[in-house]
């Protein structure tokens, strides 16, 4: 089964072509900032990005008529349960309007549909960042006007959890796992028999600090800083997302640079880096409590999982809870393809957006049920 996967970023589009699980092409198509600036809105970029994808596939000798499906990175949609979703009219409307927020990943579903529709094959998205499987008790924040939200690295967390389960000859839905995705943002989820019943909002200020995000902060001090008259609201938000974490303390979001500074004897870099590992370990412990201590495994994944000393500091603190397995990197294209394959092989049913109803016993084509 030949599948095209598309993962748009702010200044690039990653594409992959797979024959079942075998990768036959993977490319990062970089877009010049000046090229993108000519488009008034994010959605206006999609014809340009689509043509770049098609040109690249043509140059690489990929015969589009051999594709069985196209899968795109899910964007900002209304909260939905995990799984693979057929791209349908309602999803396209929400992605293109930016109703739930604008992000480059919104283009993933649109591009997948536009390419698949001409070929009369299905298009999907898989486990977007808005996957929400929180239990009611996990939504309570302590302030009635604020509800905890589920925004996390659902695609990689769930894909890595499935790989761990396969190694153990188990099914994902049979296990309780704590999964830590550690990249530019860090999210840690409690996976209870196939559902992420609690997870920190890694975007807007929960959990460990990360290379560029502040994580949980002392709320009173944050309020005082916000009303000190020294900063605009936009500057405070930048402290929380973009200029927090390693960037705030050390001026870089590059973990490899931080490790080099540590090797050269930089004590401040050592302290801050260790503090980040310390906070990740604390959060893992908290989510082990969510699972009532019944933890079948702890998984460390994402780009930071390549850092041996960083991982070692975490493992030293949490290995008493359960076995710790490390799966470095994000592997997003592969995860997208695996999600589409599960549907094509009838291992699980596709879902309909936005109600999450299963699409069973019907022909899947054009993102619609016929």
Phi, psi and omega per residue, in radians:
X1 nan 1.960 -3.116
X2 -1.560 2.189 -3.055
X3 -2.258 2.382 3.039
X4 -1.742 2.240 3.091
X5 -1.971 2.441 -3.082
X6 -2.292 2.200 -3.132
X7 -2.283 1.645 -3.112
X8 -1.364 2.407 2.997
X9 -2.042 -3.135 -3.045
X10 -1.089 -0.663 -3.125
X11 -2.237 0.304 3.121
X12 -2.701 2.863 3.013
X13 -2.321 2.054 3.101
X14 -1.587 2.340 3.096
X15 -2.264 2.637 3.081
X16 -2.533 2.487 3.037
X17 -2.065 2.221 -3.072
X18 -2.197 2.421 2.875
X19 -1.687 1.794 -2.934
X20 0.922 -2.181 -3.126
X21 -1.492 -0.101 -3.071
X22 -1.490 2.090 3.125
X23 -1.351 2.227 3.084
X24 -1.982 -0.258 3.083
X25 -2.737 2.385 2.983
X26 -2.538 2.212 -3.087
X27 -2.430 2.529 2.959
X28 -1.887 1.954 -3.110
X29 -1.613 1.877 -3.065
X30 -1.552 2.403 -3.092
X31 -1.982 2.222 3.111
X32 -1.122 2.373 -3.099
X33 -0.996 -0.651 3.140
X34 -1.147 -0.601 3.084
X35 -1.088 -0.775 -3.081
X36 -1.255 -0.515 -3.093
X37 -1.135 -0.375 -3.111
X38 -1.293 -0.169 -3.134
X39 -1.717 2.150 -3.054
X40 -1.049 -0.606 -3.113
X41 -2.333 2.910 3.114
X42 -1.028 -0.797 -3.096
X43 -1.085 -0.522 -3.134
X44 -1.133 -0.268 -3.126
X45 -1.343 -0.295 -2.903
X46 -1.126 -0.661 3.105
X47 -1.088 -0.689 3.114
X48 -1.097 -0.845 -3.116
X49 -1.145 -0.668 3.119
X50 -1.052 -0.783 -3.107
X51 -1.150 -0.661 3.096
X52 -1.087 -0.722 3.110
X53 -1.092 -0.854 -3.103
X54 -1.105 -0.704 3.118
X55 -1.101 -0.738 -3.136
X56 -1.131 -0.775 3.121
X57 -1.069 -0.681 3.122
X58 -1.146 -0.770 3.132
X59 -1.096 -0.552 -3.132
X60 -1.521 0.047 3.082
X61 1.303 0.453 3.133
X62 -1.489 2.100 3.123
X63 -1.455 1.899 -3.056
X64 -1.098 -0.489 -3.103
X65 -1.195 -0.190 3.098
X66 -1.539 -0.120 -3.141
X67 -1.227 2.473 3.063
X68 -1.758 -0.409 -3.106
X69 -2.893 2.791 3.015
X70 -2.204 2.348 -3.109
X71 -2.219 2.336 -3.118
X72 -2.071 2.735 3.055
X73 -1.136 2.255 -3.140
X74 -1.254 2.495 -3.117
X75 -1.799 -2.698 -3.114
X76 -1.464 1.850 -3.124
X77 -2.180 -3.091 3.033
X78 -1.231 2.703 -3.109
X79 -0.973 2.330 -3.129
X80 -2.451 2.805 3.067
X81 -1.319 2.875 -3.096
X82 -1.211 2.810 3.089
X83 2.322 -3.030 3.106
X84 -1.716 2.279 -3.108
X85 -2.033 2.350 2.968
X86 -1.153 2.378 3.035
X87 -1.304 2.117 3.138
X88 -2.229 -3.122 -3.043
X89 -1.067 -0.716 -3.133
X90 -1.118 -0.721 3.118
X91 -1.122 -0.770 3.124
X92 -1.055 -0.700 3.124
X93 -1.074 -0.797 -3.106
X94 -1.229 -0.626 3.136
X95 -1.211 -0.755 -3.057
X96 -1.357 -0.505 -3.135
X97 -1.385 -0.347 -3.048
X98 1.190 0.456 -3.085
X99 -0.964 -0.639 -3.106
X100 -1.884 0.249 3.108
X101 2.124 2.646 3.129
X102 -1.820 2.282 3.083
X103 -2.688 2.621 -3.110
X104 -0.973 -0.538 -3.125
X105 -1.131 -0.329 3.064
X106 -1.005 -0.517 -3.112
X107 -1.258 -0.305 -3.072
X108 -1.035 -0.882 -3.140
X109 -1.163 -0.645 -3.138
X110 -1.143 -0.831 -3.137
X111 -1.118 -0.722 3.123
X112 -1.042 -0.797 -3.123
X113 -1.141 -0.796 -3.077
X114 -1.060 -0.678 3.137
X115 -1.334 -0.741 -3.086
X116 -1.200 -0.653 -3.054
X117 -1.043 -0.686 3.140
X118 -1.209 -0.398 -3.101
X119 -1.709 -0.054 -3.127
X120 1.063 0.751 3.098
X121 -2.251 2.797 -3.079
X122 -1.292 2.699 3.033
X123 -2.195 2.511 -3.050
X124 -2.353 2.818 2.734
X125 -2.125 2.784 -3.089
X126 -2.374 2.228 2.997
X127 0.721 1.165 3.089
X128 -1.215 3.002 -3.071
X129 -1.136 -0.269 -3.099
X130 -1.610 0.185 3.073
X131 -0.946 2.232 -3.073
X132 -2.322 1.878 3.108
X133 -2.201 0.392 -3.079
X134 -1.112 2.492 2.984
X135 -1.315 2.669 -3.111
X136 -0.928 -0.674 -3.088
X137 -1.138 -0.455 -3.116
X138 -1.377 -0.223 -3.100
X139 -1.474 -0.283 -3.091
X140 -1.293 2.197 -3.075
X141 -1.739 -0.486 -2.993
X142 1.985 -0.260 3.055
X143 -2.204 2.049 -3.041
X144 -0.961 -0.548 -3.102
X145 -1.337 -0.160 -3.106
X146 -2.151 2.123 3.075
X147 -1.870 2.372 3.079
X148 -1.131 2.422 -3.085
X149 -2.072 2.673 3.113
X150 -1.703 1.808 3.027
X151 -2.381 1.937 -3.040
X152 -2.753 3.133 -3.108
X153 -1.426 1.155 -3.020
X154 -1.073 -0.717 -3.056
X155 -1.034 -0.925 -3.103
X156 -1.279 -0.658 3.135
X157 -1.038 -0.856 -3.091
X158 -1.233 -0.677 3.131
X159 -1.119 -0.727 -3.136
X160 -1.207 -0.648 3.080
X161 -1.068 -0.685 3.113
X162 -1.166 -0.667 3.117
X163 -1.135 -0.702 3.084
X164 -1.066 -0.796 -3.130
X165 -1.063 -0.732 3.138
X166 -1.090 -0.688 3.096
X167 -1.079 -0.572 -3.121
X168 -1.569 0.077 -3.100
X169 1.016 0.680 3.108
X170 -2.164 2.983 3.011
X171 -1.765 2.535 -3.141
X172 -0.900 -0.678 -3.089
X173 -1.290 -0.042 3.123
X174 -1.723 -0.096 -2.947
X175 -2.050 2.702 2.929
X176 -1.909 2.128 -3.042
X177 -2.356 2.632 2.922
X178 -1.934 2.084 -3.083
X179 -2.026 2.205 3.124
X180 -1.974 1.933 3.004
X181 -1.580 2.127 -3.028
X182 -2.164 1.736 3.117
X183 -2.391 -2.440 3.058
X184 -1.029 -0.590 2.944
X185 -2.067 2.744 -3.129
X186 -2.140 2.158 3.034
X187 -2.223 2.468 -3.094
X188 -2.256 2.154 -3.030
X189 -2.097 2.560 3.003
X190 -1.673 1.896 -3.114
X191 -1.697 1.942 -3.107
X192 -1.950 1.770 3.102
X193 0.873 0.905 3.016
X194 1.600 -0.062 3.110
X195 -2.154 2.458 3.102
X196 -1.569 1.632 -2.971
X197 -1.419 -0.233 3.025
X198 -2.781 2.511 -3.124
X199 -2.833 2.569 3.077
X200 -1.352 2.533 3.042
X201 -1.381 1.724 -3.039
X202 -1.320 -0.104 -3.107
X203 -1.576 -0.888 -2.968
X204 -1.962 0.692 2.878
X205 1.743 0.931 2.966
X206 -2.460 2.650 3.027
X207 1.453 -2.831 -3.090
X208 -1.168 2.672 2.935
X209 -1.263 2.801 -3.019
X210 -2.348 -3.046 3.120
X211 -0.931 -0.543 -3.110
X212 -2.432 0.216 3.136
X213 -2.239 2.605 -2.975
X214 -1.423 -0.438 -3.077
X215 1.228 -2.804 -3.138
X216 -1.139 2.352 -3.130
X217 -2.187 2.744 3.000
X218 -1.094 1.975 -2.943
X219 -1.099 -0.766 -3.127
X220 -1.057 -0.750 3.126
X221 -1.144 -0.631 3.106
X222 -1.147 -0.729 3.096
X223 -1.084 -0.787 3.138
X224 -1.069 -0.722 3.119
X225 -1.130 -0.698 -3.105
X226 -1.119 -0.569 -3.096
X227 -1.823 0.292 -3.123
X228 -1.315 -0.294 -3.099
X229 1.508 -0.011 -3.107
X230 -1.560 -0.330 -3.008
X231 -2.370 2.559 2.953
X232 -1.389 2.820 3.120
X233 -1.009 -0.676 -3.132
X234 -1.110 -0.583 3.133
X235 -1.248 -0.655 3.084
X236 -1.111 -0.754 3.118
X237 -1.086 -0.633 3.094
X238 -1.144 -0.600 3.072
X239 -1.105 -0.595 -3.103
X240 -1.399 -0.756 -3.122
X241 -2.274 1.943 3.089
X242 2.096 -0.804 -3.110
X243 -2.116 0.293 3.081
X244 -1.621 -2.979 3.051
X245 1.026 -2.390 -3.113
X246 -1.035 -0.638 3.134
X247 -1.061 -0.784 -3.117
X248 -1.125 -0.761 -3.083
X249 -1.446 -0.681 -2.948
X250 -2.103 -0.079 3.078
X251 1.361 0.218 3.123
X252 -2.598 2.604 3.022
X253 -1.842 0.166 -3.101
X254 -1.612 1.849 -3.101
X255 -1.098 -0.564 3.128
X256 -1.137 -0.696 3.076
X257 -1.092 -0.700 3.128
X258 -1.102 -0.744 3.125
X259 -1.114 -0.632 3.087
X260 -1.146 -0.688 3.107
X261 -1.146 -0.675 3.112
X262 -1.116 -0.757 3.137
X263 -1.091 -0.485 3.136
X264 -1.512 0.022 3.055
X265 1.747 0.245 -3.134
X266 -1.319 1.863 -3.065
X267 -1.271 -0.625 3.115
X268 -1.103 -0.761 3.117
X269 -1.066 -0.694 3.121
X270 -1.095 -0.779 -3.117
X271 -1.114 -0.818 -3.092
X272 -1.164 -0.734 -3.134
X273 -1.123 -0.734 3.102
X274 -1.159 -0.608 3.116
X275 -1.131 -0.636 3.103
X276 -1.147 -0.770 3.081
X277 -1.095 -0.699 3.124
X278 -1.045 -0.781 -3.130
X279 -1.190 -0.637 3.065
X280 -1.075 -0.790 -3.139
X281 -1.087 -0.715 3.104
X282 -1.061 -0.734 -3.115
X283 -1.187 -0.664 3.070
X284 -1.043 -0.748 3.096
X285 -1.057 -0.698 3.136
X286 -1.100 -0.714 -3.113
X287 -1.360 -0.374 2.955
X288 -1.131 -0.611 3.067
X289 -1.146 -0.714 3.093
X290 -0.958 -0.665 -3.132
X291 -1.532 0.198 3.104
X292 0.999 0.561 3.090
X293 1.373 -0.074 -3.135
X294 -1.573 1.401 -3.030
X295 -2.014 2.099 -3.136
X296 -1.487 -0.280 3.127
X297 -3.135 2.681 3.043
X298 -2.026 2.263 -3.067
X299 -2.062 2.258 3.059
X300 -1.934 2.182 -3.092
X301 -2.507 3.125 -3.084
X302 1.641 3.041 -3.072
X303 -1.067 -0.642 -3.128
X304 -1.168 -0.305 3.140
X305 -1.230 -0.156 3.021
X306 -1.311 -0.361 -3.088
X307 -1.367 1.870 -3.029
X308 -1.115 -0.745 -3.124
X309 -1.206 -0.657 3.116
X310 -1.092 -0.837 3.132
X311 -1.099 -0.714 -3.110
X312 -1.058 -0.699 3.139
X313 -1.119 -0.644 3.114
X314 -1.214 -0.834 -3.106
X315 -1.034 -0.696 -3.139
X316 -1.019 -0.528 -3.079
X317 -1.609 -0.417 -3.000
X318 -2.063 -0.091 -3.030
X319 -1.136 -0.310 3.098
X320 -1.257 -0.323 -3.108
X321 -1.356 -0.822 -3.101
X322 -2.942 2.998 3.068
X323 -1.035 2.398 3.119
X324 -1.894 2.198 3.087
X325 -2.073 2.478 -3.080
X326 -2.005 2.190 3.076
X327 -2.188 1.519 -3.051
X328 -1.127 2.666 3.072
X329 1.525 3.091 -3.073
X330 -1.864 -0.602 3.054
X331 0.886 0.761 -3.012
X332 -1.189 -0.705 -3.139
X333 -1.100 -0.773 3.109
X334 -1.065 -0.730 -3.141
X335 -1.110 -0.681 3.097
X336 -1.086 -0.793 -3.129
X337 -1.115 -0.734 3.138
X338 -1.053 -0.675 3.109
X339 -1.118 -0.756 3.110
X340 -1.150 -0.685 -3.132
X341 -1.092 -0.662 -3.140
X342 -1.064 -0.602 3.103
X343 -1.312 -0.814 -3.091
X344 -1.091 -0.539 3.125
X345 -1.558 0.036 -3.135
X346 1.083 0.480 3.034
X347 -1.350 -0.448 3.003
X348 -2.635 2.839 -3.103
X349 -1.608 2.556 2.986
X350 -1.202 2.775 3.121
X351 -2.007 2.748 3.131
X352 -1.787 2.327 3.082
X353 -1.561 2.426 0.066
X354 -1.754 -0.038 -2.984
X355 -1.431 -0.160 3.102
X356 1.290 0.173 3.109
X357 -1.120 2.485 -3.135
X358 -1.290 2.442 3.085
X359 -1.747 1.725 -3.057
X360 -2.196 2.568 3.039
X361 1.142 0.450 3.123
X362 -2.313 2.810 3.046
X363 -1.348 2.297 3.121
X364 -1.738 1.987 3.112
X365 -2.758 2.534 3.109
X366 1.020 0.339 -3.121
X367 1.261 0.258 -3.120
X368 -2.193 2.796 3.040
X369 -1.663 2.193 -3.132
X370 -2.011 nan nan
